Amino acid sequence: MEYQDFTIDIGSADGGGFKAEVVDAPFPERPEGPFVPPMEREALDALLKAADEFAKTDATPDLSLVDVGQQLYDALFTGELASLFKDCRSSLVPGTTGLRLRLRFRSDDPHADFLAALPWEWLWDCCAFLATDRSTPMVREIITKRPWDTGASRETPVVEPPLRVLMVDASPTDKPALKLELEIKRVIEAVKPLMNTGQLELLRLQQNTPETLRNALLGEPIHILHFMGHGGYDSDSGFGAVFFETPDRKEDQVGGIVLADCLKSIPDLRLVLLNACKTARWAGHAVAPRYSGVAAAIVERTGIPAVVAHQYTISDEAAIFFSETFYKRIAAGDCIEEALTELRGQHERHSDEWGTPVLYLSTPSGKLFAVKPAKGQFTVRVLDPVRSDESPVCLGVRSFDGWGGDMKARNDDVLDLVEYFDDRFIRRQEWWQEIIFPKLRAFLRERVDLRRPLLLDFAAHSSIAFAAGWLLDVKSGLDVRVRQRVSQSGELEWSPNDGLEGGDLLWLDRPDIELASRSPKHPDVALSLAVSRPGVSEHVQEFIRAQNLPVGRIIDAVIAPEPGPRSVRGGAHSLRLAQALLPSLQRRYPHERSGCLHLFCAGPNALLFYMGQLARSFDSIALYEFAFGAKDNFGRYQRSIELPPPGEASSIPKGW
């Protein structure tokens, strides 16, 4: 929709009192007249407290939005100003043109500060709330003398794709828990079409501190900042704040001015979304300095064109609805004021919280970006701007007696499973599933910090390394390094970003080994992985025949140029090898689609870990351990861990 502005400047009048003046409109008239506030400061304080109750599901505040909205409308639209507004609305072409109602306040007008705290989004014109009608979106503007403002017009910038949205999901452990992961999931679903075409990329911080935020903004172009978490406003002092996290994830109260300074001099940043309580609360307090609220401080001190924030307490449910609906409308092509108006209208019939979000807009239009066409797609990327200075969580896993005895001295914690094994051989086979896997899962769940890098030290069976990767799958966003022990050099630390990618040829071109006719009697597929030693497929064939497994086909994967103890160059090479195997592993004949994937692997634990991270797409996996060191071990394997654990596999809901 094409919008024209109807801008009203509200502030102090010469000689006392207040005035409302039209400074921009489609028609040439510019009427002005006295503005008599419909309530005094004391009544406004009571109204704001009542509006905060909307977020409580069991609360029934004694407040009528229609009554308050009608009082506001009658106070603002009087005489010639009301006639001009009516005439401008009458000239609109339904569904094609709209009138953007822009209420303008001045930061150098302290006597009129409390007028900006009035609930203008509730304006009611006898028939409907203006802010819920797409033909009359409502925005606010704060006029100030800014040192960065040259007075030049701000044209919509053309952005090289992707448009980057940085999500800051601050959740201090000593504050009430919020449903931030659900909010992020809904945002991802809303913008998935844009991510799939390479138009938009979502990013997250590894650690939600003001310092990491600042480093991220300086590190690469960020166009939208979305803060989700706790916010607050102190009615005694008139100051607003949001709550970041300290490095140990306790609350870090950050005032509006401090946050604004963190966002200064970031030219690519065009929109800040503050999905937190009372972040739009501004002034309404006799002793509070100007721009003491969070959103107002950002507008005043940074020059960022648009800020969306909440003027009252907002519930978890409303905050999630806000994010989901807003980004859906942006993905559909709405400008920012259209998107906000639409979500208000959709939320109106469910809750009085529809009027909680506020838009501060200093540009002529809410079309903040023009993104060039792009190809490709993006997933959610986790930023770690201070990774080089941040120590990882170091965890060891040990199942071999006599190997890895130094783990406790150099790791934060160690899962020691040696007592369940005699040398390399588990004492009871059922312990793989009953003891080893549950202990591994509990250990990782309790000790892994999703906001810090992870260094894993394995002196353990390959099945355990693979299962650890399966538990910490790639979608977790974790930066995982693996300490790889090698006989020649002692040990190496491998990472997917270590640059050690190996050559262009990853796997030798080997045909599948067909063991049986393609029939439902043989639905399973086996992977024979020869990386650290050759001849694995011969052992696997012998074992399958001896055990009479229902395996009809073996994928014979042999590393290029040949297997050996140093055939894998590093972490990046491991990840490339694992990724290159996926197409072969995912290709199933019709009779194999309900079968199990049997993994027989001779390779370094780092490779097995990264393979495990990519293995969630397989319905059923059975891992095997080779009888190393045993006499007559040809074709000798033992079934170890099944993934997902029996009884925990998700079934397809009825009707799908």
C-alpha positions as CSV (number, residue, x, y, z in Angstrom):
1,M,0.0,0.0,0.0
2,E,1.2,3.5,-0.8
3,Y,1.2,5.8,2.2
4,Q,1.1,9.6,2.7
5,D,1.9,11.2,6.0
6,F,-0.5,13.0,8.3
7,T,2.0,14.4,10.8
8,I,1.0,16.1,14.0
9,D,3.5,17.9,16.2
10,I,2.4,17.8,19.8
11,G,4.2,19.9,22.4
12,S,4.4,23.0,24.5
13,A,2.7,26.2,23.4
14,D,4.1,29.7,23.7
15,G,2.6,31.2,26.9
16,G,1.9,27.9,28.5
17,G,-0.2,24.8,27.8
18,F,0.1,22.5,24.9
19,K,-0.7,22.6,21.2
20,A,-1.2,20.2,18.3
21,E,0.0,21.3,14.8
22,V,-0.3,19.6,11.4
23,V,3.1,19.9,9.8
24,D,2.6,17.5,6.9
25,A,-0.5,16.2,5.1
26,P,-1.8,15.4,1.6
27,F,-3.7,18.6,1.5
28,P,-2.1,22.1,1.8
29,E,-3.8,23.3,4.9
30,R,-1.7,23.3,8.1
31,P,-4.1,23.9,11.0
32,E,-3.0,24.1,14.6
33,G,-4.8,24.5,17.9
34,P,-4.6,24.0,21.6
35,F,-4.2,20.5,22.9
36,V,-5.8,19.8,26.3
37,P,-4.5,16.4,27.7
38,P,-7.4,14.1,28.5
39,M,-5.7,13.2,31.8
40,E,-3.1,14.5,34.2
41,R,0.2,12.9,35.2
42,E,-1.4,11.1,38.2
43,A,-4.2,9.6,36.2
44,L,-1.6,8.6,33.5
45,D,0.4,6.7,36.1
46,A,-2.7,4.8,37.2
47,L,-3.6,4.0,33.6
48,L,-0.1,2.6,32.8
49,K,-0.3,0.4,35.9
50,A,-3.6,-0.9,34.7
51,A,-2.3,-1.6,31.2
52,D,0.5,-3.6,32.6
53,E,-2.1,-6.0,34.0
54,F,-3.1,-7.0,30.5
55,A,-0.2,-9.5,30.5
56,K,-1.7,-11.4,33.4
57,T,-4.0,-14.1,32.2
58,D,-6.0,-14.1,35.5
59,A,-6.3,-10.3,35.7
60,T,-9.4,-8.3,34.9
61,P,-8.2,-4.7,34.9
62,D,-10.9,-2.1,35.2
63,L,-10.0,-0.2,32.1
64,S,-11.8,0.3,28.8
65,L,-9.5,0.8,25.8
66,V,-12.4,2.2,23.8
67,D,-13.2,4.9,26.4
68,V,-9.6,6.0,26.7
69,G,-9.1,5.9,23.0
70,Q,-12.2,8.1,22.4
71,Q,-10.9,10.6,25.0
72,L,-7.6,10.8,23.2
73,Y,-9.2,11.2,19.8
74,D,-11.5,13.9,21.0
75,A,-8.6,15.8,22.6
76,L,-6.4,15.6,19.6
77,F,-8.8,15.9,16.7
78,T,-10.6,19.2,17.2
79,G,-11.7,22.0,14.9
80,E,-9.9,22.4,11.6
81,L,-7.4,19.7,12.5
82,A,-10.3,17.2,12.8
83,S,-11.8,18.4,9.5
84,L,-8.5,18.0,7.6
85,F,-7.9,14.5,8.9
86,K,-11.4,13.5,7.9
87,D,-11.0,15.0,4.4
88,C,-7.6,13.2,3.9
89,R,-9.1,9.9,4.9
90,S,-12.1,10.4,2.6
91,S,-9.7,10.8,-0.4
92,L,-8.0,7.4,0.1
93,V,-8.5,4.7,-2.5
94,P,-9.5,1.6,-0.5
95,G,-6.8,-1.1,-0.6
96,T,-4.4,1.1,-2.6
97,T,-3.5,4.2,-0.6
98,G,-3.3,4.9,3.1
99,L,-2.7,7.7,5.5
100,R,0.2,7.2,7.9
101,L,-0.6,9.0,11.2
102,R,2.7,10.3,12.5
103,L,2.7,11.8,16.0
104,R,5.8,13.9,16.6
105,F,7.3,14.8,19.9
106,R,10.4,16.8,20.7
107,S,13.2,15.8,23.0
108,D,14.0,19.4,23.9
109,D,10.5,19.9,25.3
110,P,10.6,18.6,28.8
111,H,7.3,20.0,29.9
112,A,5.5,17.9,27.3
113,D,7.5,14.7,28.0
114,F,4.5,13.0,29.7
115,L,2.4,13.4,26.6
116,A,4.6,10.8,24.8
117,A,3.6,8.3,27.5
118,L,-0.1,8.5,26.6
119,P,-1.5,5.3,25.0
120,W,-1.8,6.8,21.5
121,E,-2.1,3.4,19.8
122,W,-5.6,3.2,21.4
123,L,-6.9,6.2,19.4
124,W,-10.6,5.4,18.6
125,D,-12.6,7.2,16.0
126,C,-16.1,6.0,17.0
127,C,-15.9,2.9,14.8
128,A,-12.4,1.3,15.2
129,F,-8.9,1.7,16.6
130,L,-6.9,3.6,14.0
131,A,-3.8,1.6,14.7
132,T,-5.5,-1.7,13.7
133,D,-6.6,-0.4,10.3
134,R,-4.1,-0.9,7.4
135,S,-5.3,2.4,5.9
136,T,-4.2,4.4,9.0
137,P,-1.0,2.9,10.5
138,M,0.2,4.8,13.5
139,V,3.9,5.7,14.1
140,R,5.7,7.9,16.5
141,E,8.7,10.2,15.9
142,I,11.0,12.0,18.2
143,I,12.6,15.1,16.8
144,T,15.9,16.1,18.2
145,K,19.1,17.9,17.3
146,R,21.4,15.0,16.6
147,P,25.1,15.4,16.0
148,W,25.0,12.7,13.3
149,D,22.0,14.2,11.4
150,T,23.1,16.2,8.4
151,G,19.6,16.9,7.3
152,A,19.9,14.9,4.1
153,S,17.0,12.8,3.0
154,R,17.3,9.1,3.9
155,E,16.7,7.0,0.8
156,T,16.0,3.3,1.1
157,P,19.3,1.6,0.9
158,V,19.9,-1.3,-1.6
159,V,21.2,-4.2,0.4
160,E,23.5,-6.9,-1.0
161,P,21.9,-10.2,0.0
162,P,21.5,-11.5,2.6
163,L,19.5,-9.2,4.9
164,R,21.0,-10.2,8.3
165,V,18.9,-10.4,11.4
166,L,20.8,-10.8,14.7
167,M,18.7,-12.3,17.5
168,V,19.8,-11.6,21.0
169,D,18.0,-14.1,23.3
170,A,19.1,-13.0,26.7
171,S,17.9,-15.4,29.4
172,P,19.7,-14.9,32.7
173,T,19.4,-17.9,35.0
174,D,18.4,-15.7,38.0
175,K,15.4,-14.2,36.1
176,P,12.1,-15.9,35.4
177,A,12.4,-18.3,32.5
178,L,10.9,-17.1,29.1
179,K,9.9,-19.2,26.1
180,L,12.7,-17.8,23.9
181,E,13.5,-21.0,22.1
182,L,9.9,-21.2,21.0
183,E,10.0,-17.6,19.9
184,I,13.1,-18.3,17.8
185,K,11.5,-21.4,16.3
186,R,8.5,-19.4,15.2
187,V,10.7,-16.6,13.7
188,I,12.6,-19.2,11.7
189,E,9.3,-20.7,10.4
190,A,8.1,-17.3,9.4
191,V,11.2,-16.3,7.4
192,K,12.0,-19.7,6.0
193,P,11.0,-18.7,2.4
194,L,13.4,-15.8,2.5
195,M,16.2,-18.0,4.0
196,N,15.7,-20.6,1.3
197,T,16.2,-18.0,-1.5
198,G,19.2,-16.5,0.1
199,Q,17.4,-13.2,0.8
200,L,17.7,-13.3,4.6
201,E,20.0,-14.9,7.2
202,L,19.3,-15.3,10.9
203,L,22.2,-15.0,13.4
204,R,22.5,-15.7,17.1
205,L,25.1,-14.7,19.7
206,Q,27.0,-17.4,21.4
207,Q,27.0,-15.3,24.5
208,N,24.4,-12.6,25.2
209,T,26.5,-9.8,26.7
210,P,26.7,-6.1,25.5
211,E,30.3,-6.6,24.6
212,T,29.6,-9.6,22.3
213,L,26.7,-7.7,20.8
214,R,29.0,-4.7,20.0
215,N,31.7,-7.0,18.6
216,A,29.1,-8.8,16.4
217,L,27.7,-5.5,15.0
218,L,31.3,-4.4,14.2
219,G,32.2,-7.7,12.7
220,E,29.8,-7.9,9.7
221,P,26.8,-6.0,8.3
222,I,23.8,-6.4,10.6
223,H,20.6,-4.8,9.3
224,I,18.0,-5.8,12.0
225,L,18.7,-6.4,15.7
226,H,16.0,-8.4,17.5
227,F,16.4,-8.4,21.3
228,M,14.1,-10.8,23.2
229,G,14.2,-11.1,26.9
230,H,13.4,-9.2,30.0
231,G,12.9,-5.4,30.2
232,G,11.8,-3.0,32.8
233,Y,11.0,0.6,33.8
234,D,11.5,2.1,37.2
235,S,8.5,4.4,37.8
236,D,10.3,6.1,40.8
237,S,13.3,7.2,38.8
238,G,11.9,7.2,35.2
239,F,14.7,5.0,33.8
240,G,14.2,2.0,31.6
241,A,16.5,-1.0,31.1
242,V,16.9,-4.4,29.4
243,F,18.6,-7.4,31.0
244,F,21.6,-9.0,29.2
245,E,23.6,-11.8,30.7
246,T,27.0,-11.8,32.5
247,P,29.5,-14.4,31.3
248,D,28.2,-16.8,34.0
249,R,24.6,-16.1,32.7
250,K,23.5,-14.0,35.6
251,E,21.4,-10.9,35.0
252,D,23.2,-7.8,33.7
253,Q,20.9,-4.7,33.9
254,V,21.7,-2.4,30.9
255,G,20.1,1.0,30.9
256,G,18.6,2.5,27.7
257,I,21.5,5.0,27.3
258,V,24.1,2.3,27.7
259,L,22.4,0.1,25.2
260,A,22.1,3.1,22.8
261,D,25.8,3.7,23.0
262,C,26.4,0.1,22.2
263,L,24.4,0.6,19.0
264,K,26.1,3.8,17.9
265,S,27.9,4.2,14.6
266,I,26.6,1.1,13.0
267,P,25.5,2.4,9.5
268,D,24.0,-0.9,8.3
269,L,21.6,-1.2,11.3
270,R,18.2,0.1,10.2
271,L,15.7,-1.6,12.6
272,V,15.8,-2.5,16.3
273,L,13.1,-4.7,17.7
274,L,12.9,-4.8,21.5
275,N,10.6,-7.7,22.4
276,A,10.8,-7.0,26.1
277,C,8.5,-5.4,28.7
278,K,8.2,-1.6,29.0
279,T,11.0,-0.8,26.6
280,A,8.9,1.9,24.9
281,R,8.0,3.5,28.2
282,W,9.3,7.1,28.0
283,A,9.2,10.0,30.4
284,G,5.8,10.4,32.1
285,H,8.0,11.3,35.1
286,A,8.8,14.8,36.4
287,V,12.4,14.2,37.4
288,A,13.5,11.8,34.6
289,P,15.9,13.2,32.1
290,R,15.0,13.2,28.4
291,Y,15.4,10.0,26.5
292,S,15.5,7.9,29.7
293,G,13.4,5.1,28.2
294,V,15.1,2.3,26.3
295,A,13.6,2.9,22.8
296,A,13.7,6.7,23.2
297,A,17.4,6.6,24.1
298,I,18.1,4.5,21.0
299,V,16.2,7.0,18.8
300,E,17.8,10.0,20.4
301,R,21.4,8.8,20.5
302,T,22.0,6.6,17.5
303,G,20.1,7.7,14.4
304,I,18.7,4.2,13.7
305,P,15.7,4.8,11.5
306,A,13.2,2.5,13.2
307,V,12.7,1.1,16.7
308,V,9.8,-1.2,17.7
309,A,9.3,-1.7,21.5
310,H,6.6,-2.4,24.1
311,Q,5.1,0.3,26.3
312,Y,3.6,-2.1,28.8
313,T,4.3,-5.5,30.3
314,I,3.9,-8.1,27.7
315,S,3.1,-11.8,28.2
316,D,5.2,-14.7,26.8
317,E,2.3,-15.6,24.5
318,A,1.9,-12.1,23.1
319,A,5.6,-11.7,22.6
320,I,5.8,-14.9,20.6
321,F,2.8,-13.9,18.6
322,F,4.3,-10.5,17.9
323,S,7.6,-12.0,16.6
324,E,5.9,-14.7,14.5
325,T,3.3,-12.4,12.9
326,F,5.6,-9.5,12.4
327,Y,8.2,-11.5,10.4
328,K,5.5,-13.3,8.5
329,R,4.2,-10.0,7.2
330,I,7.8,-8.8,6.5
331,A,8.4,-12.0,4.5
332,A,5.1,-11.3,2.6
333,G,6.4,-7.9,1.5
334,D,4.8,-5.6,4.0
335,C,6.7,-2.4,5.0
336,I,7.3,-2.2,8.8
337,E,4.2,0.0,9.6
338,E,2.0,-2.4,7.6
339,A,3.4,-5.4,9.4
340,L,2.8,-3.8,12.8
341,T,-0.7,-2.7,12.0
342,E,-1.6,-6.2,10.7
343,L,-0.4,-7.9,13.8
344,R,-2.3,-5.5,16.0
345,G,-5.4,-6.2,14.0
346,Q,-5.0,-9.9,14.3
347,H,-4.2,-9.8,18.0
348,E,-7.1,-7.5,18.9
349,R,-9.8,-10.1,19.1
350,H,-7.6,-12.3,21.4
351,S,-6.1,-9.9,23.9
352,D,-5.9,-6.2,24.9
353,E,-2.1,-6.5,24.5
354,W,-2.5,-5.7,20.8
355,G,-1.8,-2.0,21.7
356,T,1.4,-2.8,23.5
357,P,3.9,-2.5,20.6
358,V,5.0,1.0,19.5
359,L,6.9,2.0,16.3
360,Y,9.3,4.9,16.3
361,L,10.0,5.9,12.7
362,S,12.3,8.7,11.6
363,T,12.4,7.8,7.8
364,P,9.8,9.0,5.3
365,S,8.7,5.4,4.8
366,G,8.7,2.1,6.6
367,K,10.3,0.4,3.6
368,L,13.7,0.3,5.3
369,F,15.5,-2.0,2.8
370,A,15.6,-3.0,-0.8
371,V,17.3,-6.4,-1.1
372,K,18.8,-7.4,-4.4
373,P,17.8,-10.9,-5.8
374,A,19.9,-13.7,-4.4
375,K,20.4,-17.4,-4.9
376,G,21.2,-20.1,-2.4
377,Q,19.9,-20.5,1.1
378,F,20.8,-19.9,4.7
379,T,20.4,-21.6,8.0
380,V,20.6,-20.0,11.5
381,R,24.2,-19.1,12.2
382,V,25.6,-18.7,15.7
383,L,28.1,-15.9,16.1
384,D,30.9,-16.0,18.6
385,P,32.6,-12.7,18.3
386,V,34.9,-13.2,21.3
387,R,35.7,-16.9,20.6
388,S,39.5,-16.3,20.6
389,D,39.4,-15.0,24.2
390,E,36.9,-17.5,25.5
391,S,38.0,-20.8,27.0
392,P,36.0,-23.8,25.9
393,V,34.2,-26.3,28.1
394,C,36.6,-29.2,28.1
395,L,35.0,-32.6,28.6
396,G,36.7,-36.1,28.5
397,V,35.1,-39.4,27.9
398,R,37.1,-42.5,28.8
399,S,36.3,-46.2,28.3
400,F,39.9,-47.7,27.8
401,D,41.9,-48.7,30.8
402,G,45.5,-47.4,30.7
403,W,44.7,-44.8,28.0
404,G,43.6,-41.3,28.8
405,G,44.7,-41.5,32.4
406,D,45.7,-37.8,32.3
407,M,42.2,-36.6,31.4
408,K,41.1,-35.4,34.8
409,A,44.1,-33.1,35.0
410,R,43.3,-31.2,31.9
411,N,39.5,-31.3,31.5
412,D,36.7,-29.6,33.4
413,D,35.0,-33.0,33.9
414,V,35.4,-36.6,32.8
415,L,33.0,-39.4,32.2
416,D,34.9,-42.5,33.2
417,L,33.3,-45.7,31.9
418,V,36.4,-48.0,32.3
419,E,34.7,-50.0,35.1
420,Y,32.3,-51.5,32.6
421,F,35.0,-52.9,30.3
422,D,37.7,-55.5,30.4
423,D,40.3,-53.9,28.3
424,R,38.4,-53.1,25.1
425,F,35.5,-55.5,25.7
426,I,32.4,-54.6,27.6
427,R,31.5,-57.0,30.3
428,R,27.9,-57.4,29.3
429,Q,26.6,-56.5,25.9
430,E,23.3,-55.1,27.1
431,W,25.2,-52.5,29.1
432,W,25.9,-50.5,25.9
433,Q,22.2,-49.6,25.8
434,E,21.3,-49.8,29.5
435,I,24.3,-48.0,31.0
436,I,26.8,-46.5,28.5
437,F,24.4,-44.5,26.4
438,P,22.3,-43.1,29.3
439,K,25.4,-42.1,31.2
440,L,26.8,-40.4,28.1
441,R,23.6,-38.5,27.5
442,A,23.2,-37.4,31.1
443,F,26.9,-36.3,31.2
444,L,26.6,-34.1,28.1
445,R,23.2,-32.7,29.0
446,E,24.5,-31.5,32.4
447,R,27.9,-30.2,31.4
448,V,27.6,-28.8,27.9
449,D,27.0,-25.0,27.8
450,L,25.3,-24.1,24.5
451,R,26.8,-20.6,24.7
452,R,30.5,-21.7,24.9
453,P,32.8,-23.7,22.6
454,L,33.2,-27.4,23.5
455,L,36.4,-29.4,23.4
456,L,35.8,-33.2,23.6
457,D,38.6,-35.5,24.6
458,F,37.9,-39.1,23.6
459,A,39.9,-42.1,24.9
460,A,36.9,-44.2,24.1
461,H,35.2,-46.6,21.6
462,S,34.1,-45.3,18.3
463,S,30.4,-46.1,19.1
464,I,30.7,-43.6,22.0
465,A,32.2,-40.9,19.8
466,F,29.4,-41.4,17.2
467,A,26.7,-41.4,19.9
468,A,28.1,-38.1,21.3
469,G,27.8,-36.5,17.9
470,W,24.2,-37.8,17.6
471,L,23.3,-36.3,20.9
472,L,25.0,-32.9,20.0
473,D,23.7,-32.8,16.5
474,V,24.7,-30.1,14.1
475,K,21.5,-28.1,14.6
476,S,22.5,-27.3,18.1
477,G,24.8,-24.6,16.7
478,L,27.7,-25.8,19.0
479,D,31.3,-25.1,18.1
480,V,32.8,-28.5,18.9
481,R,36.4,-29.3,18.7
482,V,37.7,-32.8,19.2
483,R,41.1,-33.8,20.7
484,Q,42.3,-36.5,18.4
485,R,45.0,-38.8,19.6
486,V,47.5,-40.0,17.0
487,S,50.4,-42.3,17.4
488,Q,53.0,-40.2,15.5
489,S,52.3,-36.8,17.0
490,G,50.6,-37.6,20.3
491,E,47.5,-35.6,19.8
492,L,45.8,-32.9,17.6
493,E,42.9,-30.6,18.2
494,W,40.5,-30.8,15.3
495,S,37.8,-28.3,14.5
496,P,35.4,-28.0,11.5
497,N,37.0,-24.5,11.0
498,D,40.7,-25.6,11.2
499,G,41.2,-25.2,7.4
500,L,42.6,-28.8,7.1
501,E,40.3,-29.9,4.3
502,G,42.4,-32.6,2.5
503,G,42.3,-33.1,-1.2
504,D,39.5,-32.8,-3.8
505,L,38.9,-36.6,-3.9
506,L,37.3,-37.8,-0.7
507,W,36.1,-41.3,-1.3
508,L,37.2,-44.0,-3.8
509,D,34.5,-44.8,-6.4
510,R,33.4,-48.3,-5.1
511,P,30.2,-50.1,-6.1
512,D,27.8,-51.2,-3.4
513,I,28.2,-54.9,-2.4
514,E,24.9,-56.6,-3.1
515,L,24.3,-59.5,-0.7
516,A,20.7,-60.5,-1.4
517,S,17.8,-59.8,-3.8
518,R,15.9,-56.6,-3.2
519,S,13.0,-57.9,-1.1
520,P,11.3,-57.1,2.2
521,K,13.3,-60.0,3.7
522,H,16.5,-57.9,3.5
523,P,15.5,-54.3,4.3
524,D,18.7,-53.2,6.1
525,V,21.7,-51.5,4.7
526,A,25.3,-51.6,6.1
527,L,28.1,-49.0,5.9
528,S,31.6,-50.4,5.8
529,L,33.9,-47.5,6.6
530,A,37.6,-48.0,5.8
531,V,39.5,-44.9,6.9
532,S,42.2,-45.9,9.3
533,R,42.7,-49.4,8.0
534,P,41.8,-51.3,4.8
535,G,39.8,-54.5,4.2
536,V,36.9,-53.5,6.4
537,S,34.2,-54.7,3.9
538,E,35.6,-58.3,4.0
539,H,35.2,-58.4,7.8
540,V,31.7,-56.9,7.5
541,Q,30.5,-59.4,4.9
542,E,31.8,-62.3,7.1
543,F,30.0,-61.0,10.1
544,I,26.7,-60.4,8.3
545,R,26.7,-63.9,6.9
546,A,27.6,-65.4,10.3
547,Q,24.9,-63.5,12.1
548,N,22.3,-63.9,9.3
549,L,21.5,-60.2,9.5
550,P,18.7,-59.0,7.1
551,V,21.2,-56.8,5.3
552,G,20.8,-56.8,1.5
553,R,23.4,-54.2,0.6
554,I,26.7,-52.9,1.9
555,I,28.0,-49.4,1.1
556,D,31.7,-49.9,0.7
557,A,33.2,-46.5,1.7
558,V,37.0,-46.4,1.3
559,I,38.9,-43.1,1.9
560,A,41.0,-41.6,-0.9
561,P,43.7,-42.1,-1.8
562,E,44.0,-45.1,0.6
563,P,43.2,-46.0,4.2
564,G,45.9,-45.4,6.9
565,P,46.5,-43.9,10.3
566,R,46.9,-40.3,8.9
567,S,44.4,-40.5,6.0
568,V,42.2,-37.8,7.7
569,R,44.0,-34.4,7.7
570,G,41.9,-32.6,10.3
571,G,38.5,-31.4,11.5
572,A,37.5,-29.7,8.3
573,H,38.5,-32.8,6.3
574,S,36.4,-35.0,8.7
575,L,33.3,-32.8,8.2
576,R,33.8,-32.9,4.4
577,L,34.1,-36.7,4.5
578,A,31.0,-37.1,6.6
579,Q,29.0,-34.7,4.4
580,A,30.1,-36.5,1.2
581,L,28.8,-39.8,2.6
582,L,25.3,-38.5,3.3
583,P,23.8,-38.9,-0.3
584,S,24.9,-42.6,-0.4
585,L,23.5,-43.3,3.1
586,Q,20.2,-41.5,2.5
587,R,19.6,-43.2,-0.9
588,R,17.2,-46.1,-0.1
589,Y,15.4,-48.6,-2.4
590,P,11.7,-48.8,-1.6
591,H,12.1,-52.0,0.4
592,E,14.8,-50.5,2.5
593,R,12.9,-47.4,3.7
594,S,11.8,-49.1,6.9
595,G,15.1,-50.9,7.5
596,C,18.0,-50.2,9.8
597,L,21.4,-48.7,8.9
598,H,24.3,-50.8,10.4
599,L,27.5,-48.9,10.9
600,F,30.9,-50.7,10.8
601,C,33.6,-48.1,11.1
602,A,37.3,-48.1,11.2
603,G,38.2,-44.4,11.6
604,P,39.3,-41.7,14.1
605,N,36.9,-40.7,16.8
606,A,36.8,-37.1,15.5
607,L,35.4,-38.4,12.2
608,L,32.9,-40.6,13.9
609,F,31.8,-37.7,16.1
610,Y,31.1,-35.4,13.1
611,M,29.3,-38.3,11.3
612,G,27.1,-38.7,14.4
613,Q,26.2,-35.0,14.2
614,L,24.8,-35.5,10.7
615,A,23.0,-38.8,11.5
616,R,19.7,-37.5,12.8
617,S,18.1,-38.0,9.3
618,F,18.4,-41.8,9.6
619,D,15.4,-43.5,11.2
620,S,17.3,-46.3,12.8
621,I,21.0,-46.9,13.4
622,A,22.9,-49.8,14.8
623,L,26.6,-49.3,15.8
624,Y,29.2,-52.1,16.0
625,E,32.6,-52.5,17.7
626,F,35.4,-54.6,16.1
627,A,37.2,-57.1,18.3
628,F,40.6,-55.3,18.2
629,G,43.5,-57.3,19.7
630,A,41.5,-60.6,20.0
631,K,42.8,-63.8,18.5
632,D,41.1,-64.9,15.3
633,N,39.2,-61.6,15.1
634,F,38.4,-61.7,11.4
635,G,34.7,-60.9,11.0
636,R,34.3,-60.4,14.7
637,Y,32.0,-57.5,15.7
638,Q,29.7,-56.8,18.6
639,R,26.5,-54.8,18.3
640,S,26.8,-51.8,20.7
641,I,24.5,-48.8,20.7
642,E,21.2,-48.4,18.9
643,L,20.0,-44.9,17.9
644,P,17.5,-43.7,18.7
645,P,17.3,-45.9,21.7
646,P,14.6,-48.6,21.5
647,G,11.3,-47.3,22.8
648,E,12.2,-43.6,22.2
649,A,11.8,-43.5,18.4
650,S,9.1,-41.0,17.4
651,S,6.1,-42.6,15.6
652,I,4.2,-40.9,12.9
653,P,1.0,-39.3,14.3
654,K,-2.3,-40.7,13.1
655,G,-3.5,-38.9,10.0
656,W,0.0,-38.0,8.6
